[in-house]
Structures are given as structure tokens and as C-alpha cells.
Amino acid sequence: MSPEVVRLGIAGLGRSGRELLSAARTNPNIQLAAVAEPGKDLAGVASRLSGCEVFGDLDSMLRTAPIDLVYIATPTHLHTDHVLAAVDRGKHVIVEKPMAISLPDAKMMIEAAERADRVLVVGHSQSFEPPIRAMAETIGAGEIGRLRMLHTMAYTDWVYRPRLAPELDTREGGGVVFRQAAHQVDILRWLGGGMGKSVRAETGIWDRNRPTEGSYSAFLTFEGDVVATAIYNGYGRFSTSELTFGRGEDGAPSAPEPGAAFRRLREAGPAEDLLSKAPYSVEDRARNRPRNGFFGLTLVSGERGDIRQTRKGLRVYGDEGPRDIPAPAKPNGRDLLLREANTAIVDGDSPAHDGRWGLANLEVCLAILESARRHEEVSLRFQVPTRR
């Protein structure tokens, strides 16, 4: 085995774990070596999809599997214990977003990785996506002048998709603020320079049968007088895919029938809700990513122009008219997430999406919740600059 090849173990074969599994298969510097999945119904699926040894729990994989790097894709409220266990066993770690549900837990994870001299990357894959990276490069090149304003908006059926209990409990990292604002905040901070100053937000819990935040509207300020908004509605009556060429987050065709997710849940009932979190085909998802994904709409404004995403890349609007910039769909965000972790481990490079970047994103998510509770602006203290 080449010394540049990093042996990967995946903990948790939910959606995120399976998407990374697909990316690992096509990365020549990653060897998928083991999977830990406690769900009995998923054990056979895990073996078939991964083609490697499957363990019933993380501890067994950490103790016996020949792995260098662990991807923690377990439920959010378990991230801290699982990251600490992996680092204690001498493993490098990628942890899915959000990295934790409290700042003290996030700091504990960072300190543990630093003491053990282990790489810790937080898997905020959206800022790795080609259109977002192309936006950042265009901003950095000065084509639209001084950056002034950022907006990102997504309408989905997140609330009414099949959910496990922790996904609907804010105390355990559930709800759209923890699960989806983590993506939008990552995008805005990556484009806006990273140094957030304050947050003013309101959240919505509009269905007491799904007792967690299903919507939010947030206003963020950044150093340099840059302002940004993040809007999310997960109740499924309208989908922003209607405005994004019929494409959704993974780039595949996405044209959900308005309200269909709510009606399916109402007809199936709570028990069926959990059972219907069935495995999907990694091969199908990989095959259906011929185009870039749209995590809703993201718009960028500078003093001399604006940027939006198109089917094949970006369109930049300047004084001389619009100009199109291609952004090839591959490598995608998950591919580049693995590449960043591999480079950090093999070459010793400091990852841009390290623990402190993840903590800063988490701080903004927590500030959205706090601002909504207090109905006032919340200042940020633990922000770090973007390192592209």
C-alpha cells in the first residue's frame, strides 16, 4: 500500500456516511477499510455497500480495524464521545456537521486532538462544492469589487422526511438550525471571510407533532461591513428546486410534489416514519450527480457586480454585462473533504475546515437559537478567518 493512502473507517451508515462511502471508492488515496453500524437491519446493507468488514459498534472498530482515519457520522449528540474515543485510540477524525451541540464540547474535542497530535476535520461539505469554491475565487480575484452582501435561502421538506427521535429534539442536535443552518452558515462564512460579528434571528416551530425548529430567518454581520442573510423553511409546501433548474442538493433532478412529504407522513404514522429511513443506493446517488447541487439559492453582491449559480457554474453580472464561469461537478464536496483530510494527514498541512472552523460555525448556529429566544442581537466571540 502506498504511504500516501489513508485507511478509512466510517462510523454510521446513514445518509452522510453513505455519501462519503461513495466518495471514498473513487479516491485513489483513500482505502475504505471498515464500517461501524449498530443497526441490525443495516448490517447486511453495510457489508454489501462497503465491501469491507462491518462492526456492530464504534469501539470494536477502533480496537481491531486497521484504520488511520475515522469518519464520525453518528447522531449529533454522540459526536463528542465518539471523537474523543477515536482520538484516544490514535485515529485522525472527520466529524460530520455540526461537530457538537455545545461550545464546551467542541472545545474539548479540539483540545483532545491537539494533545494527541491528530488531525480533526469538520465535514462541512457545502463550502467544498464547486460553485461555492468558484464564488470564493471570483470574490478573491476582485471581479465584483469589494464584497458587500451575501444571501442564501432554501425551502425543502426536511421536517417531514423520515426522522429518528433525536433529529426532532433540539436538545440532542435536532432541527433545522443544527442540521441545516450548519450548511448555510458554513457557506456564508466561507464566502464572507469567516469573521462573523453578530447574529439576529427568529426561528419557527410550526407543527407541534414535529417539536423542533423547522424554519429560521437570520441576519449576520461580518467584519468589513459585509452583511448576510440565511433563510430556511423545511415544511415542504414550496421547494427552491423550482428556482434552481429542478436540481436539489445532490445535483440530481429534484421536483417534489408540494406537500407530498407531509401527506406521506400523515398516512404512514409515527412507527412507519422510523421504519422508512431505509437505505438508498450509493451507486444510484453517485450516478445521478452529473451536475452541481444547489443547497437552495446563494447570491453574492459586491460594489461592482453580483454572482449567482447556474446549471453549469456561475454567472457574474458586471458593468459590461454577464459572464459565465464553468464549475465542473467533479470533484464534488465529499471528494474534496476527503482530499483535505488526506493532505492534512500525509503532508501535515493544516486543514481549512479544522476544529476551530467547525466551532465558529457552531457558535453561529447556537447564536441563531439564542437570538430567537431573547429576541435580540447576539455577539460572536470565537470566529476565525477563512483559509482558502
Summary of the structure (lengths in Angstrom):
residues: 388
radius of gyration: 20.0
end to end distance: 30.4
largest distance: 61.3
contacts: 1367
relative contact order: 0.17
helix: 41%
strand: 23%
